[in-house]
Amino acid sequence: MSAAPLSGILILDKPAGISSARAVDRVKRLLPRGTKIGHAGTLDPFATGVLLLLVGKATKQCEALMGQRKGYEATVKFGATTPTEDPESAEEPWPGAADRGPTLALDHVRAAAVPLVGQILQRPPAFSALKIAGQRAYDLARAGTPVAPEPRQVTVYSLDVLDFAWPTCRMRLECGRGTYVRSLARDLGEALEVGGYLTQLRRTFIGAYHVDQSVTIEKLQEEGIAGHLIPLAQ
């Protein structure tokens, strides 16, 4: 008898420097030919942490998993912005930030974060996968076309500023589907009148799937996939 097809969820700890699609491709090479694989919830190349890989029948759970609450740990750099709102593009200094920034305290940053919690209208980044007139926003932005995605409602369940020492702050947050952490970093910097962009991002969980359960690509290459698959609930 042939072995049953592989099926289940892999909690991958995505490394920085590769796209989510590239991470899927690297794991796909370790699977039997013809095995379906996908992912739920894209991470930008610079980001790390929980990337749910769906194998076999688990691919049918993609929409349900993408709707789950997500947790992140993030680092924001104030005093400058970037076109992509992350470290993937060059810094642009924020006028006056060098004078205002050093006068800010942790309490100021925490107070500025309060309006960013709850059901909020958020302006997505120009460099995003959202479609505008049938084209991806990032394709238009890269071609030099002015891009202004419409604000949309998202849910931020919590946003805790852990520490702050100019020009850097670390925060922990939980949010719903469609929330851009890059935009939260941008909006926090704008509220403080110093600008800001995301420099590091680590996803710590999606729903019940946490980073402390995760496995690296290297470990999968050494040990195989079968022993790390989480079966679907019956």
ABEGO torsion letter per residue (X at the ends): XBBBBBBEBBBBBBBBGBBAAAAAAAAAAABBBGBBBBBBGBBBAABBEBBBBBBEAAAAAAAAAAABBBBBBBBBBBGBBBAAGBAABBBBBBBGAAAAAAABBAAAAAAAAAAABEBBBBBBBABBABBBGGBBAAAAAAAGBBBBBBBBBBBBABBBBABBBOABBBBBBBBBBGBBAAAAAAAAAAAAGAEBBBABBBBABBEABBAAABBBAAAAAAAEAAAABBBBBX
